[in-house]
């Protein structure tokens, strides 16, 4: 697998201003020195509770948040600033599917107009598939044909083009969001909690559909979620976030079968057990993990003002990294 995106020491800080002169007295460290790599055709998962910084990383990737420091590289080209992104037409190659499918679709536009918008900006490629760099057409007939082709891919009928977002269910709107993201033949789609607001049966449909288009078109995903069960099904590699820091990073197998950090263990222990006979055992394990977290927090976190700040990641295998206190520190 070739490297598609590399993030190096990314920081996104929001200043806290106080006093008569409105001076910066502190910072909210939404993302605090994060590094990871996404490979072509792979799905990378970001997991953590609300407010941990997952969405901020996703927005930084697509240019909706300006990093305080650090680098974002796309196929070796730095794209940290919006000027650098424009220089290589980066937004054509990286698209986003938002958590709230209703507010992410303009209610005043038809579905056809919504999907056609990126095609009017970047043109219609000759075929559907990740990273097409050939000639593109801006002909309106070609745009209309492409919109119909995208709707067919996501399983929606042709008459959808004349309808409005309010006429569709949550699952259908999310499919429309995926169709819009696919329009430019992106190399990477940032999926921010794409199924969290959907019923379980609809979740399964959307997730299976996303895996299908990945197989067929070679697209990479950055999959952001707080649901470990969904992430286990979707991803190849996972990073666990807490308070703006990675606390553990590895393959899906590393995280689910050999978790080392106490926060990761807490998340895993919170997954409900379907085996009724093991519920008491699961409850006792969860209490034990909570007790360890309270009594032995210093082994996993250092104080940073009022927040617990995870230590730097240290390798324990070639693929598995954990934020643990160094011996003698």
N, C-alpha and C positions, 0 to 999 in steps of 0.2 A: 504494500500500500504506500502511495506517495503522500507527502505532507501537503495539506490544503491550507490550513490556517494555523498560525502559531501566535499565541498571546504570551508576552514576556513582561513580568513584573507590573501588571496592570493595577492602577490605583484610580479610584473615583471617590473623591472627597467632596463633601458639601460643607462650606464654611458656616460656623455659628458666629453671628455678630451680636455684640452687646455694647452697652454704654452709650453715652451722649454722642461720641464720635463714630459710632457704628463700626468699631474695630473687630477684626477677626480674633476671637479668643480661643477657639477650639474648632475641631472638624468632626463631622459625622463620617466615619470611614465605611462607606457603603461597600466598596470593594478595596481590599487591602493587600496589595502585592501578590497578585494571582498570575500563575503561569500554567499553560497547558497547550496541547496540540490536538487538532482534529484532522484525521486522515481522510482521503478521498473515498467516498462510498461507505463511510462508517457513520454510526450514530453515537454521539457523545452525550452522556446524561449529566445534568446538574441537579443535585437534590439538596433540599434544606427547607427549614421552616420559613414562613412568611417573614420578610425583612432581612433575610440572610445575605442578599446581594445577587441572587441568581438572575433576576430580570434586568438588573443594571448591567451585568456582563453582556446579556443578549442585546440590549439597546446600544451599548458601546460598539458591539460588532457591526450593527447595521447603520451606525451614525446618528442615533437618536440621543446619545449621551456623549459628552466630550470627556475623555479621560483626563485626570489630573496629571498623571505621568504613566510611563510604560510604553510598550509598543504592540501594535497589531500588524501581523504580516500575512499577506495573502499570496501564496505561491512565491514566496521570497520577496515580494514587493511590500514596502511599508505603507500601510493605509490607516495610520492612526488619526490623521486629521482629515477633515472633509475635502480639503484641496487635494490631498494625496489620493483619496477615494475617487474624486472626479477625474483625475489624470489617467486612470486605467479603467474607467467605467465600472467601478467596483459594485455599485448598487444594482447593476444588471445581474451580477453573479451571486449576490447574497440578498435573500429576501426573508421576510418574517411573517409568521402566523401568530396572531395575537390571542390572548386568553379570552377576552370578551369579544366574541364574534359579532355581537349586535352593534356595539359602539365602533368597531373597526371598519364597518361598512357604511358608506354615506347613504343615509335614508332617503335623500332626494334624487339619487341616481338609480337607474335600472341596473340589474346584475350585468347585463351586457356592457354598459358604460363603465362599471367598476372594473371588470376584468380587462377591458380594452385600454384602460388608462396607462398601465406600464408598457403596453404594446405601442401606443402612440409616442411614448418617450424614447423607447429603445428599439422599436421596429420589430417586425415579425421574422423569426429565424426560419430557415428552410425545413427544419424538422424539430421534433420535440425530443429533448435529451439534454443532460447536464453539460453546460459549458460550451455550447456551440458558438464559434467565433467567426463564422462565415458571413456572407452578404445577408443583409436584413432589408425587408420591404416595409415601406410606410403607406402602402396602398390601402385604402379603406376596405376594399373587397377582401384583401388578404387578412386584414385585421378581423373582419367579421367571421371569416372562415376559421381563423385560429381560435376565436372565442368559442365557437360551436365545438371545435375539436377538444378544447379544454373542458367544457361542460360534459362532453361524452366521457372523458377520462375519469372525472369525479362522479359519474353516475347520475347526472341530472339531465332532464329532457331539454330539447332545443327551445321550447317556449319560455324557458327560464330567463332568456335574454331580455324579455319585455317586462319581467316582474321586478318587484322591489324587495329589499331585505326583510321587511316586516311580514311578508307572506311565507316565510320559511321557518322551519324548526331550527333549534340550536345546532343539531348535527348537520343539517343541510347548509346552514350559514358557515359552519366551519369548513365544509367541503368547498364552498365558494371561496373562502379565504385561501385554501390550499390551491385552488385553480388560479387565483390571482397571483399567488406566489410562484406558481409554475410557469406563468406566461412568458417570462424573460429567459427561460432555460437556465435557471440558477445552478451554481455548483453547490451552494449551501443554503439550507432553510433553517432559520432559528424558530423553533416551535415553543412558544412560551405558554405553558399550562394549556395545551390545545384541547384537552378533554375534561378539565376539572369541573366545568359547569354542565356536563352532559350526564344523562342517565347511563347506567352500566352497559346496557345493550348497545346504546348509541356510541359509547366510548369504544367498545370492541370493534364496531364498524369503522370508525375513523382511524383507529390504530392499525387495523389490518390494511386499510386503504393506504396509509402512509408507508407501511412496509412494502406494499405492492409497488408503489411508484418508485420507491428506492431501488428495488430489484430491477425494475424495467428501465429506469432512466439514470441510474448511477448517482443519485443525489445524496449528499451528506446532510445529516441533521445535527443540530445542537438542540437536544430535547430537555427542556426545563420543566421540573415538576417537584411536587412535595410528596407524591405518591410512589413509594418504592416498588410496589407491585407492578405499576405501569412501566416504570423505568427498567425493571428487570426484564420485562417482555421486549422492550424496544431497543435497548442500548448494547453496545459492545464494550464501552468504557464509561466509568462513572467517577464523578468528583462530588464529595459531600461537603457542603458549605455551612458555616456557622459564624455569625457576626462578621461577615465580609471576608472570611478566610477559608481556605481549604483545610479540612481536618483529616481527610483521607481521600486517596485517589488510587484507582486501579481498574483492572478488568471487572466485568460484572461478576465473574466467579470469585475474584479476590474479595470484593465487598460483601457478597452474600454468604460466602462460605468460610471466610477467614477475617472477619472484621476485627480491627485492633483498637480503634479509638472509641472512647466511651460514648461520644455523641452518636457515632454510627451504630453502636450497640443499642443505644436508647431508641433510635429510629426503627431499627429492625425488631426490637422487642415490642414496639407499638403495633406491629402488623397483626390484625386479628387472626386467631387460630380457628380453622374450620373443623378441627377435630375436637369434639366435645370432651372426649376422655382426657385430653391434654390441657384443658383450659386452666385447671388449678396449677399445673406445672408451669404453664406460660405466665400466669399471674405472679407466681413466686419468683420466677426469673426476672420479670419486669421490676419487681420491688427490689431485688438484689442489685440490679443495674442502677436503679435510682439511688440506692444507698451508696454504691461505689462512686457514683458521680458526685454526690454531696461530700463524701468523706475524703476523696482522693483527687479533687479537682486540680490541685497544684501540679499533678503529674501530666496534665493535659492542657492547662491554660495558665497564662500569666496575666496579671492585672494591667489594664490599660485604661486608667481613669476609673470609670464606673463599669466598664465592660470587661468581659473575659476574652482575652486575645489568644488564639491558638498559636502554638509554637510553629516554627518552620517545618515543612515536610522533610522527612528523612526516608531514604529507600530501605525497605526490608527485603524486597526481591526486585527483579528487573522491571516488573510492572506495577508493583504495589508500594505506595508511599503513605506514611502516617505522620501526623503532627504530634510528636512526643518530646518530652523534656530530655535534653542530652544528659548523659551520665556525667556527674560532677558539676553540672550547671546550677 
